[in-house]
Amino acid sequence: TKEVALLKGETKSEAKTRTDATAINTLDEAVLSLAQNNPNPFSESTSIEVCVPQSVRTASLFIYDMSGKQLKRIDITERGVSRVPVTAEGLTEGMYLYSLVADGKVAGTKKMILAK
């Protein structure tokens, strides 16, 4: 009976270790993604949710006018899901594009509207 209890205890412990390892792997395998800014349209400030996996070395958010001219660059140092604040400072009323670039590759581009 002691052996059975001991085996059950080891099984629970092994299962717990396996669950913890799975959770860690899931975190490491976060998917690079770019969400729509919120609120949109905005007048003073907005925020953009991004997800940057641990494996990414460099990530930045670029904001462009509709002609493709780069207006802002915001470096992202956090990994996992984070919110990047964007203010209307230096921008005029209109539509803008923003792109998430990770390790030199564009992960996604979306539009946002500034309405003053």
GUSE-753377 format. One record per atom (N, C-alpha, C): residue in three letters; x, y, z. Coordinates in steps of 0.05 Angstrom, whole numbers, plus 5000, padded with zeros to 4 digits. Atoms other than C-alpha are relative to their C-alpha. Example, Ala and Ser with C-alpha at 12.3 -4.5 7.8 and 13.67 -1.06 7.14 Angstrom:
2
ALA501849765000/ALA524649105156/ALA501850245000/SER498449764999/SER527349795143/SER498550225014/
***
This chain:
116
THR501749765000/THR500050005000/THR501750255000/LYS498249775000/LYS505750475015/LYS501250044972/GLU498849985027/GLU508750324947/GLU497950124981/VAL502149895017/VAL502050484913/VAL499850305005/ALA500249714993/ALA501551154950/ALA502550154990/LEU497649885010/LEU508751304933/LEU500050034970/LEU500249985029/LEU507651154860/LEU498050214991/LYS502049805007/LYS501351584859/LYS501250285005/GLY498749744994/GLY505352154891/GLY501950084978/GLU498149955021/GLU510752094839/GLU498550084974/THR501649955025/THR505552084783/THR498950295001/LYS501049724998/LYS502352734809/LYS502350204996/SER497749825002/SER509153054815/SER501050024970/GLU499250005028/GLU511052844744/GLU498050154983/ALA502149865015/ALA504353094718/ALA500350305004/LYS499749724994/LYS505453764752/LYS502450124984/THR497649915015/THR512453834721/THR499350024971/ARG500750005028/ARG509653664653/ARG498250244994/THR501849775004/THR504154194661/THR501550265000/ASP498349764998/ASP509154724682/ASP501650044975/ALA498349985024/ALA513654564624/ALA498350084975/THR501849935023/THR507754614575/THR499450305001/ALA500749724997/ALA505855294603/ALA502450184992/ILE497749845007/ILE512955554595/ILE500449994969/ASN499750025029/ASN513355284523/ASN498050174986/THR502149845012/THR506755614507/THR500750305000/LEU499249724998/LEU509456284531/LEU502250064980/ASP497849955019/ASP515756214489/ASP499050004971/GLU501050035027/GLU511556044428/GLU497850214994/ALA501949785006/ALA507556704431/ALA500250074971/VAL500149945028/VAL505456904362/VAL500350304995/LEU499649725007/LEU507957554333/LEU497550114988/SER502649895010/SER501757984323/SER499750305006/LEU500549714999/LEU499258694314/LEU497050035001/ALA502949964998/ALA492258914337/ALA499350284990/GLN501049735008/GLN487959504315/GLN500350195024/ASN499749814978/ASN489360134355/ASN497250055012/ASN502549954986/ASN484160314407/ASN500450245019/PRO502349975018/PRO480660794407/PRO500950074971/ASN499549935027/ASN480260894332/ASN497350084987/PRO498149785000/PRO479061434310/PRO500750115028/PHE499249884974/PHE482761814366/PHE500650294996/SER499449715003/SER484062544381/SER502550075016/GLU497649934984/GLU489362574437/GLU502149774999/SER498250234999/SER492261884445/SER498549744995/THR501250265006/THR491061154427/THR502149805009/SER498050204994/SER494460494443/SER499749764981/ILE499950225019/ILE496459904400/ILE501049765015/GLU499150244986/GLU496759204428/GLU501749834980/VAL498350175016/VAL502558784402/VAL500849765016/CYS498950244986/CYS505158094418/CYS502749944986/VAL497350055010/VAL512657984410/VAL501249765015/PRO498850244987/PRO515557284423/PRO502750065012/GLN497449984987/GLN521657204468/GLN502349974980/SER497950065020/SER525656964407/SER500750244983/VAL499549765017/VAL525157644372/VAL502150175013/ARG497949834990/ARG531458064380/ARG499350295001/THR500849725001/THR528858744358/THR497250034988/ALA502749955009/ALA521859004349/ALA499450305002/SER500749725000/SER519259694331/SER497350044987/LEU502549925012/LEU512660024314/LEU500650264984/PHE499649775018/PHE513060504254/PHE497450124993/ILE502549865009/ILE507861034238/ILE500750164975/TYR499649885026/TYR507261284167/TYR497650174992/ASP502349865012/ASP503061804131/ASP499149844976/MET501150165022/MET498961574072/MET501850004975/SER498250005023/SER504561744023/SER502349805006/GLY497950194993/GLY509061244060/GLY502350125015/LYS497849874986/LYS513461754095/LYS499949925030/GLN499950094971/GLN515761494164/GLN499950255017/LEU500349774982/LEU513561974219/LEU501049945028/LYS499150084973/LYS515061594283/LYS501049725000/ARG499050284995/ARG518860984307/ARG500049965030/ILE500250064971/ILE517360674375/ILE501249725004/ASP498850264995/ASP522060124398/ASP498549855022/ILE501550164981/ILE518759554435/ILE502049815014/THR498150164985/THR522959244490/THR498749775015/GLU501450214986/GLU517658834524/GLU499549764982/ARG500750245016/ARG516358114502/ARG497349895012/GLY502750094993/GLY509557774504/GLY498150214991/VAL502049815008/VAL503258194499/VAL500550265015/SER499749734987/SER504058944512/SER498450204984/ARG501549785013/ARG500559594495/ARG502050234996/VAL498249785007/VAL504360144459/VAL498350254998/PRO501549755001/PRO501860844473/PRO500950184976/VAL499349815023/VAL501561334413/VAL498450255005/THR501349744996/THR500062074421/THR499750144973/ALA500549855025/ALA497562564369/ALA502250214995/GLU497949805002/GLU503762994381/GLU501549974973/GLY498650005026/GLY506863194314/GLY498449894977/LEU501750115022/LEU501162904274/LEU497650194995/THR502349845007/THR495663264237/THR497649824996/GLU502450155004/GLU488463044227/GLU500249834974/GLY499950165024/GLY487962464178/GLY500449715005/MET499650294998/MET489261734164/MET503049935000/TYR497250094998/TYR495861384182/TYR500249704998/LEU499450285000/LEU498960704173/LEU501949945022/TYR498050074981/TYR502660344227/TYR500749704996/SER498950275005/SER507059724221/SER501749905023/LEU498350124981/LEU510159244269/LEU502349864985/VAL497750125013/VAL517259054247/VAL501649855021/ALA498550164981/ALA520758484282/ALA502349874985/ASP497550115013/ASP527958284265/ASP500150074970/GLY499849915027/GLY527458684201/GLY497849924981/LYS502250095017/LYS521058374176/LYS497450125009/VAL502649884994/VAL514158704172/VAL498149785009/ALA501850214989/ALA509458294216/ALA497150074994/GLY502749925006/GLY503258694198/GLY499850314998/THR500549725004/THR500559374178/THR497050055003/LYS502849934996/LYS494059714199/LYS499750304996/LYS500649715003/LYS490660394190/LYS498850115026/MET501249864977/MET488860894244/MET499250284991/ILE501049745008/ILE485061554240/ILE500350195024/LEU499849784980/LEU486762194278/LEU497950214993/ALA502149805005/ALA480662644285/ALA500250205023/LYS499749794979/LYS482163294323/LYS497550165004/
***
